[in-house]
Each structure stands twice: as C-alpha cells, then as structure tokens.
Amino acid sequence: MKKKIVYVSSRPPFPMIGGREHMIVQSLKFLSEEFDVHVLCFHNRGEGVLVQPILDVGVKSVDLVAMAGSIEFVRNVFLRSSNSFQENLYYSKKTKQYILHYINSLNPAVVICDMLRTSQFVKGLSIPLVVDFDDMLSSRYEKIINGNSEFSSLGTYADRLPFYLRWLESLARNLIVGFERRRIEAAEYLAFQYADLIIFTSPVEARKANEKYNSNKALGISQQVNVTQDCICTFSNKNENIKLLFIGNMTTAQNLASLSIIVGELLPLLRDIPNLSLKVIGRFDQRAEYIIKDEKRVELLGFVENIIDVAQECSLALMPVAFGTGVKTKVLDAMSMGLPVITNEVGAEGIDVVSGTNILIANSNAELAASVTTLLKSDALFADISSAGREYVNRYHSYSFLKNRYIDFVKSVL
C-alpha cells in the first residue's frame, strides 16, 4: 500500500503558463508514481481552476482553497505586520483550520508545500515537512531593487491582485520590494529551522543556501526538459535569413527588462547582419508591445503550444537575462533542441555549463553581439555548441535522473 502525501500548491498548475506551473506538474508526476498524492490547491477568489488535468497527472484527489480576500489581506497587513505581503495574501484563520483538519484526516507520511508562503499553515506539525522554495526569493527581490526595474515586481500575480495594490506597487516599488525582501529573508531563515527538507530549482543555489545556513537540508531539483529526437539546427542556411529566438513570460519584470535590453541596446549592434530578426515566444501585454514599438525586426508570438515549430525557423537563441535567480528554463529549452545559446552570467546562473563548450556566455552588449557574429561565422563552433548543449540537458535534466533525485530526497525523511 502506497504512503500518502499532501501537496499544497500555491496556484493552479493548469494552464502551464509559466515555469512555476511546470515545476508543480513535474513534482506531482514524480510523486504520483511512488505515493498516493492529495492536492490542496490555492486559487484566487472567483478564479476557475482546471481540476481534471491535475487528476490526470495521477493524483488521488484535489481540494481547492481560496486566497484571502481584499479586506482580509489589508487586515493581515496590519495585524500580521511581521509577515511578508505574499504570506498575508494567503492567510486566514479559517483557511488554516481547514488545512490542518484536512491533513489530520488524511494522516499523510509527508507534507510538501509549494513555495514558502504556503508553509506558514503547517509549520510545527509532527509530520515531516518539505518546502519547495523555487529559488531564494530574498535574493530575487534584492536584484530587482539593484536593477532599478521600471516594470512591475508582481509578475504573474499582477492579474490576480486588486487594482489598488497594483497601483500602490507602481508608486512605491522599491520601498515595497525592500520591505518584502526583509520579511521574506526572515521567513527563509525560519523555514530552514522548522522544515525537514528544502527544494530549489537550482543545485547551485541549494549549495549556496546550505552554506549560508550551515545546513544539509537543501537540494536542487531542476525542471525536466525533453531533448528533441533530432537536432533542429541546420548549418547550411544560417547566413541567409538569421532568426534569433527569445523565450519568456512577458508579464514578468525580468523578462520585460531583458526584452528591453535586447531591443533597445543589443539589436542596434547587429544592424550589419542582413535579414536578421528576433522571434519572441511567451505571453505578453501592451508593455511588451511598447518596448518593441516600431522595431520591425521583432515579432511577438505570444504563448505557443509547440516551441519546436518556431525554433526550427531560428538560427540560435539570444537569451541575456536582466536579473533573476535560479535556473532559467528558457536556456535549457533552447539547448535541448540543439539551438546554440548566447546568454550572460545571470542567464546561465544555476546550471553547471561551460562557456565555449555547451553555451556562450558574455556580459556586455558588445560581447553578446560579438558572440552572435562569431557563432554565425563558424560552422564548427556552431555544431559543437549545439551538440554539447543537447548532451548536457539529456544527462542532467532527463525525467529519470530528476525523478530519482526527487523521490530519494523525499523518502529520506520517512
């Protein structure tokens, strides 16, 4: 008889519009092969939740839990002032009572909380607790402040928050992000005390966290990426119509800032390359449209069901990242298809790649532009980077490799 696990999801995983949704689905698939998984799924009030796709992953049951309402959130901010905004956005006494009753009735072997904000409901239980951090949020917020981003720090949650909160965030962004960073950093420290295990998407970040907190609780489990059966790259026509690829959810600050740099600073350095264009895959709104303005060489494609269909038309992936933490899945996706990737140190952060071997890493715009030119002029380098990139993803991001690491990690607390 399989042991039971309660998985507390911070959001509905379907549709899989972003990296976090992909990671939730991946975790549920891994767990469902070894355990009876019962999902508690948080959602915005009035938001429709696709339950059947969650069940189709293999879980036994799905129960829905609503986030705090606007009035409740404001009350939380004043009465729970030591907590972060995101924790207060989820919290209510009624929700906590429901979750505790739910867990006690199932008596699971382990509770797994997706994101730090959901772990506030279950800390202190005698049941083993695993918290999936995703990444070190305090570091992410610090980079947002240091980067002086003009774009919203709310990310995919912007559409799920009341108007007055979005308006307030736009007026006092650095002040609010700074407040949130301090509260989240304190919560991260506490989580390393009460949680039995901590999961990051980046093995590199997990090692850094263990060093910071003098711990061995953290492990990095990256996103599983399927390597295409055949390399999509062709080297014979890459000097004819040069199409570059950028992937990212264009409703997040980091991807908007990255697109702004590519369009405003990097593409002008590549004007000498004839017939060069940039294809951008990912959900977008008017902010992305404003960034490209009259730049006719850039095409916003929006959400695409099959990235390979677009990637087959492209010569390479141009993936510099303005700021952020953890593994950049867009980089792995491109490598898995055999598209040579040009990025900066931020874009390569969290994965053990080697510039010049399986990827090209450059930091200034001039160096990035030079890397594009160099790669397009050398068929041998182009082929080597393409092949080594696919090999890296196939070795370290395969389903079996990551599933075994994940399951062994969870079983270690049973």
JOHUCOR-V745796 format. One record per residue. RES is the residue in three letters. OMEGA is omega in whole degrees, -180 to 180 (NA if undefined). BURIAL is 1 if it has 16 or more other ideal C-beta (glycine too) atoms within 10 Angstrom, else 0. D_LAST is the distance of its C-alpha to the last C-alpha in Angstrom with 1 decimal. Layout:
RES,OMEGA,BURIAL,D_LAST  RES,OMEGA,BURIAL,D_LAST
This chain:
MET,-177,0,14.8  LYS,174,0,12.5  LYS,-179,0,9.7  LYS,174,1,11.1  ILE,171,1,10.9  VAL,179,1,13.7  TYR,-179,1,15.4  VAL,-176,1,18.1  SER,-178,1,20.9  SER,-177,1,23.7  ARG,173,1,26.3  PRO,-177,1,27.3  PRO,178,1,26.4  PHE,0,1,29.5  PRO,-177,0,32.0  MET,-174,1,30.4  ILE,-177,1,33.0  GLY,-178,1,31.2  GLY,-179,1,28.5  ARG,178,1,26.0  GLU,178,1,26.4  HIS,-178,1,25.9  MET,178,1,22.6  ILE,180,1,21.3  VAL,179,1,22.5  GLN,180,1,21.0  SER,-179,1,17.5  LEU,177,1,17.9  LYS,179,1,19.2  PHE,-174,1,16.4  LEU,-175,1,13.8  SER,178,1,16.2  GLU,-176,0,16.5  GLU,-173,0,12.9  PHE,167,1,12.0  ASP,-172,1,14.3  VAL,177,1,15.0  HIS,-171,1,17.1  VAL,166,1,19.1  LEU,-172,1,20.8  CYS,175,1,23.5  PHE,178,1,25.8  HIS,176,1,29.4  ASN,179,1,32.8  ARG,-178,0,35.0  GLY,180,0,37.3  GLU,176,0,35.3  GLY,-179,0,35.0  VAL,177,1,31.5  LEU,-174,0,31.2  VAL,-174,1,28.6  GLN,178,0,29.3  PRO,177,0,28.5  ILE,178,1,24.9  LEU,-178,0,24.6  ASP,176,0,26.2  VAL,179,1,23.3  GLY,-180,0,21.3  VAL,-177,1,19.6  LYS,-178,0,20.0  SER,178,0,21.6  VAL,174,1,23.1  ASP,-175,0,24.2  LEU,179,0,26.5  VAL,-178,1,26.7  ALA,173,1,29.9  MET,-179,1,30.2  ALA,174,1,32.6  GLY,-176,0,36.3  SER,-179,0,38.9  ILE,-180,0,40.1  GLU,179,1,36.6  PHE,179,1,35.8  VAL,178,0,39.0  ARG,178,0,38.2  ASN,-178,1,34.8  VAL,-179,0,36.4  PHE,-175,0,38.7  LEU,179,0,36.4  ARG,-171,0,33.3  SER,178,0,35.2  SER,180,0,32.5  ASN,179,1,30.2  SER,178,1,30.7  PHE,-176,1,32.7  GLN,175,1,29.9  GLU,179,1,27.7  ASN,178,1,30.9  LEU,-178,1,31.5  TYR,-164,1,28.3  TYR,163,1,28.4  SER,179,1,29.9  LYS,-180,0,29.2  LYS,179,0,29.4  THR,-180,1,26.8  LYS,179,0,24.4  GLN,-180,0,25.1  TYR,-178,1,24.6  ILE,-180,1,21.2  LEU,178,0,19.9  HIS,-180,0,21.5  TYR,-178,1,20.0  ILE,-179,1,16.4  ASN,-179,0,17.1  SER,-180,0,18.8  LEU,-178,1,16.0  ASN,-177,0,13.2  PRO,177,1,10.5  ALA,-179,1,6.8  VAL,169,1,7.4  VAL,178,1,10.9  ILE,-179,1,12.6  CYS,176,1,16.1  ASP,-179,1,18.8  MET,-177,1,21.1  LEU,-174,1,21.3  ARG,-180,1,23.6  THR,-177,1,21.2  SER,-179,1,18.6  GLN,-177,1,21.4  PHE,-170,1,20.7  VAL,180,1,17.2  LYS,-179,0,17.0  GLY,177,0,16.8  LEU,179,0,14.5  SER,179,0,12.1  ILE,177,1,9.4  PRO,-175,1,7.4  LEU,174,1,10.2  VAL,179,1,11.2  VAL,177,1,15.0  ASP,-178,1,17.1  PHE,-167,1,20.3  ASP,171,1,22.2  ASP,179,1,24.4  MET,-174,1,25.7  LEU,-180,1,27.8  SER,178,1,29.8  SER,179,1,31.0  ARG,-179,1,31.9  TYR,178,1,34.0  GLU,179,1,35.7  LYS,176,1,36.8  ILE,180,1,38.1  ILE,-178,1,40.2  ASN,180,0,41.4  GLY,-180,1,42.3  ASN,-177,0,44.5  SER,177,1,43.4  GLU,-176,0,45.9  PHE,-176,1,43.4  SER,177,1,41.1  SER,-175,1,37.7  LEU,176,1,36.3  GLY,-177,1,35.5  THR,179,1,34.4  TYR,-177,1,34.2  ALA,-178,1,38.0  ASP,-175,0,38.9  ARG,-178,1,36.5  LEU,177,1,37.9  PRO,-177,0,41.1  PHE,-175,0,44.3  TYR,178,0,44.9  LEU,177,1,41.6  ARG,179,0,42.5  TRP,-180,0,45.9  LEU,180,0,44.8  GLU,-179,1,42.4  SER,-179,0,45.4  LEU,-173,0,47.5  ALA,-172,0,45.3  ARG,-176,1,42.7  ASN,178,0,42.2  LEU,-179,0,42.3  ILE,180,1,39.6  VAL,178,1,37.4  GLY,176,0,37.9  PHE,-178,0,36.9  GLU,-180,1,33.8  ARG,-179,1,32.9  ARG,-180,0,33.1  ARG,-180,1,30.9  ILE,178,1,28.3  GLU,177,1,28.2  ALA,179,0,27.6  ALA,178,1,24.8  GLU,178,1,23.2  TYR,-180,0,23.5  LEU,-179,0,21.9  ALA,177,1,18.9  PHE,176,1,18.2  GLN,-172,0,18.1  TYR,-180,0,16.0  ALA,177,1,13.5  ASP,179,0,10.4  LEU,178,1,11.4  ILE,179,1,14.9  ILE,172,1,16.2  PHE,174,1,19.9  THR,-177,1,22.1  SER,174,1,23.8  PRO,179,1,22.5  VAL,-180,1,25.6  GLU,177,1,24.8  ALA,178,1,21.2  ARG,179,0,22.8  LYS,179,1,25.4  ALA,178,1,23.0  ASN,178,1,21.2  GLU,-178,0,24.6  LYS,-175,0,25.8  TYR,179,1,23.1  ASN,-171,0,22.7  SER,170,0,19.0  ASN,-175,0,16.6  LYS,-171,1,14.3  ALA,176,1,16.3  LEU,178,1,16.5  GLY,174,1,19.3  ILE,-177,1,18.9  SER,178,1,22.5  GLN,175,1,24.1  GLN,-178,1,24.6  VAL,178,1,28.4  ASN,176,0,30.3  VAL,-179,1,33.1  THR,-178,0,36.3  GLN,178,0,37.7  ASP,176,0,40.9  CYS,-176,1,41.7  ILE,-175,1,43.5  CYS,169,1,45.7  THR,-174,0,49.3  PHE,-173,0,51.2  SER,-174,0,54.7  ASN,-173,0,55.1  LYS,179,1,53.1  ASN,-180,0,56.4  GLU,176,0,57.9  ASN,-175,0,55.9  ILE,178,1,53.2  LYS,178,1,50.4  LEU,-177,1,47.5  LEU,170,1,44.2  PHE,-178,1,42.1  ILE,176,1,39.0  GLY,176,1,37.5  ASN,-174,1,37.1  MET,171,1,40.5  THR,179,1,39.5  THR,-176,1,37.5  ALA,-175,1,39.2  GLN,180,1,38.1  ASN,176,1,39.3  LEU,179,1,42.5  ALA,178,1,43.2  SER,179,1,42.6  LEU,180,1,44.9  SER,179,1,47.5  ILE,-179,1,47.5  ILE,-176,1,47.8  VAL,-173,1,50.6  GLY,-173,0,52.5  GLU,-173,0,52.2  LEU,-179,1,51.1  LEU,177,1,52.9  PRO,179,0,56.3  LEU,-178,0,55.8  LEU,-177,1,55.5  ARG,-179,0,58.8  ASP,178,0,60.5  ILE,-177,0,58.2  PRO,175,0,60.0  ASN,178,0,58.3  LEU,178,1,55.0  SER,-179,1,52.8  LEU,175,1,49.3  LYS,-177,1,47.1  VAL,178,1,44.4  ILE,177,1,41.6  GLY,177,1,39.7  ARG,-179,1,40.2  PHE,175,1,43.0  ASP,-175,0,45.4  GLN,179,0,48.7  ARG,178,1,47.5  ALA,178,1,46.9  GLU,179,0,50.3  TYR,-179,0,51.9  ILE,-177,1,50.5  ILE,177,1,52.0  LYS,-177,0,55.2  ASP,178,0,58.0  GLU,-174,0,56.1  LYS,-180,0,56.9  ARG,-178,1,54.8  VAL,180,1,51.6  GLU,176,0,50.2  LEU,-175,1,47.5  LEU,-177,0,45.9  GLY,179,0,43.3  PHE,-178,0,40.1  VAL,-179,0,40.3  GLU,-177,0,38.5  ASN,-178,0,38.9  ILE,-176,1,39.2  ILE,-179,0,40.4  ASP,179,0,43.6  VAL,-177,1,44.5  ALA,-180,1,43.2  GLN,180,0,45.5  GLU,-171,0,48.4  CYS,180,1,47.3  SER,180,1,48.1  LEU,-180,1,45.3  ALA,177,1,42.7  LEU,-167,1,43.8  MET,174,1,40.7  PRO,-177,1,41.4  VAL,-176,1,39.1  ALA,177,1,40.6  PHE,-179,1,37.5  GLY,179,1,33.8  THR,176,1,30.4  GLY,-178,1,27.7  VAL,177,1,28.2  LYS,-174,1,31.4  THR,179,1,30.6  LYS,180,1,34.3  VAL,179,1,34.8  LEU,179,1,32.3  ASP,-180,1,33.8  ALA,180,1,37.3  MET,-177,1,36.3  SER,-179,1,34.6  MET,-179,1,38.0  GLY,175,1,40.0  LEU,175,1,41.6  PRO,-176,1,42.2  VAL,171,1,40.7  ILE,-178,1,42.6  THR,176,1,40.7  ASN,-177,1,40.5  GLU,179,0,38.0  VAL,180,1,36.3  GLY,-179,1,36.0  ALA,-178,1,34.5  GLU,175,1,32.1  GLY,177,1,28.5  ILE,-174,1,29.2  ASP,178,0,30.4  VAL,-178,1,33.7  VAL,180,0,37.1  SER,-178,0,40.3  GLY,179,0,42.9  THR,179,0,40.5  ASN,-179,1,38.3  ILE,172,1,39.4  LEU,-178,1,42.2  ILE,176,1,41.5  ALA,-173,1,44.3  ASN,178,0,44.5  SER,179,0,48.0  ASN,179,1,49.6  ALA,179,0,52.3  GLU,177,0,49.8  LEU,179,1,47.9  ALA,179,1,51.2  ALA,179,0,52.2  SER,177,1,49.0  VAL,-179,1,49.8  THR,-180,0,53.3  THR,-177,0,52.2  LEU,-178,1,49.7  LEU,-179,1,52.2  LYS,-175,0,54.9  SER,177,0,52.9  ASP,-178,0,51.9  ALA,179,0,50.3  LEU,179,0,48.1  PHE,-178,1,47.3  ALA,-179,0,46.2  ASP,180,0,44.2  ILE,179,1,42.2  SER,-177,1,41.6  SER,-178,0,40.4  ALA,178,1,38.2  GLY,177,1,36.6  ARG,-179,1,35.6  GLU,180,0,34.3  TYR,-179,1,32.1  VAL,-179,1,30.5  ASN,-178,0,30.1  ARG,-170,0,28.2  TYR,-177,1,25.9  HIS,176,1,25.5  SER,-179,0,25.3  TYR,-175,0,22.9  SER,-180,0,21.3  PHE,-177,0,21.0  LEU,179,1,19.3  LYS,180,1,17.0  ASN,177,0,15.6  ARG,-177,1,15.1  TYR,-177,1,13.5  ILE,178,0,11.0  ASP,180,0,10.2  PHE,180,1,9.8  VAL,-179,1,7.4  LYS,-178,0,5.2  SER,179,0,5.7  VAL,-180,0,3.8  LEU,NA,0,0.0
